[in-house]
Amino acid sequence: MKIFVFLCFLMLVSACGESDCNNVKQAFYPDEYNLIVGESNIDNSWIKITGYDPITNKKSNIMVHNNWIVDYNEVETGDTIMKREGNLELVIHKKDTIIRHDWYCRGKAYK
């Protein structure tokens, strides 16, 4: 009986493997962002930003996992956050600088 339970446990654990980076990209990152920052709350896990779309002037927000490793003090009010559909790069336009972040999966930059 113990062997049967142990084998069932091993089968369950092996079925729960890590997902492939291509699958993660396709499932979670087809989004497009173009947002002038009003408020930002960034930590190691999440990017939460509220602001407005500069083209439509409509209020908007984003909340995504921080797979770009954006630092909490990197984004300020008035900056523009951009990410194009089908492109994993996240771009922060500041007054005098453009900061580009690659998307990370399993600790490595993924393009």
N, C-alpha and C positions, 0 to 999 in steps of 0.2 A: 504494500500500500504506500509506504514512504517513497519508494522508487517511482511509482506512478505520479504522485504529487510533485516530486522533484522534476520529473520529465515534463509535466504540464507547465510548471513554473519556467523551465528553460525555454520551452516553445513560446510562451507568452513574452518573455524578455527578448528573445531573438526576433520576434515579429514587430517589436517596437524600436526599430533601428532609427538612426538619425536620417533626416530627409536630405536629399540632394540639393545643392545650392541652386541648380537650374530650376528645380521644382519650387523652391522658396521664391526665387525671383519672379517666376511666372504667376505664382499665386498671390504674392503680396506687394509687388512693386511695379505694376503697370501704370501707377498713378502719375499725375502731372501736377506740379505745384508752381504757382507764381503768386507770391504773397508778400506784401509790404508789412513788416512786423509792427504790431502794436504792443503786444505782450508776448514774452516767451518764458517757458518753463522747461529747461533741458536738464536731464540727468543721465546717468550711464545707461538707462534702459529706454527712456522715452524722449521724444521731441514733441513738445506741445506748444503750438504757436497760434495766436489769434491776430488778425489784422484785416487787410482788405486787398482785393485783386486790383492791380493798377489799371487794368484794361476796362473792367466793368464797374469799378468803384463799389462793388458789393462786399459786405463783410464776409469773411471766410476764416476757417481755421484748419489746422492739420494736427493730427496726433498719430505718430508712427514710431515704430521701434527705432532706436538710435543705432542702426547698423552702419552709420557713416562715422561714428565716433566723434560727433560734434561736441565740443567742450561747452559747459554751461555759460561761460562768460564770453563766448565767441559771437553771439547774436545779440544785437542791440535794437532798440526801437528805431525804426526808419530804414533798417537794412531790408534787402529783398532776398527772399528764399526762392530758389528756382530748381525744379527737377522736371525734365522732359519725359514724356511717355516713351518707353522702350530704351531709355538711357538710365543707367544706375547712378550716375554722378549727381551729387547735390552741390549746388553752387550758392554761395552767400555773397551778394553784392553789397559792399559797404561804400561809404562816401568816396574813399580813395583806394580801395583794395578789392580784389576779387579772390575769394577763398574757395577752392575746389576740394571736395571730399569724395574719395572712392567709397563704394559700398563694400562692407566686410561681411564675409561668411566664414565661419569656423576659424576666425582669427587671421584670415588672409584677405588682401584686397581682391575683389572680384569684379571683372569688367565684362 
